[in-house]
Amino acid sequence: MWPLTSKLVPLPRFGTALGLMWVVQNAGIAGANLVAGWLNDAAAQAPQSCRLPAMMQFFGATSALGFGFALLLWFVAGRRHHEAVTH
């Protein structure tokens, strides 16, 4: 994602794009930690079961979602490659 930014974002907006990416990334990390903690606390109060813990389901789902968005970005960037090349 980070190297692709230099190809897709015009130079005058490059710093803003990187700053926005940092904000979104760190907000996602903070939010994931809060949700994981909440799920862990909720599981500690629930009776034991054989199911996969909710926290692991959450991280599995977010990993699959992240992989899907990475593929989407790869396909979109591949189609826009001719737009990013300057001669």
CORDA-V471882 format. One record per pair of residues at least 24 apart in sequence whose ideal C-beta (glycine too) atoms are under 10 Angstrom apart, sorted by the first residue. I is the first residue (numbers start at 0). J is the second residue. D is the distance in whole Angstrom. If there is no record, write none. Layout:
# CORDA-V471882
i=<I,I>
j=<J,J>
d=<D,D>
This chain:
# CORDA-V471882
i=<0,0,0,0,0,3,3,3,3,3,5,6,6,6,6,6,6,7,7,7,7,7,7,7,8,9,27,27,30,31,31,31,34,34,35>
j=<24,68,69,72,76,72,73,75,76,83,83,76,79,80,82,83,84,72,75,76,79,80,82,83,83,83,61,65,61,57,58,61,58,61,61>
d=<9,9,8,7,10,7,9,10,6,9,9,7,9,8,10,5,8,10,9,7,7,10,8,6,9,10,9,9,10,8,8,7,9,9,10>
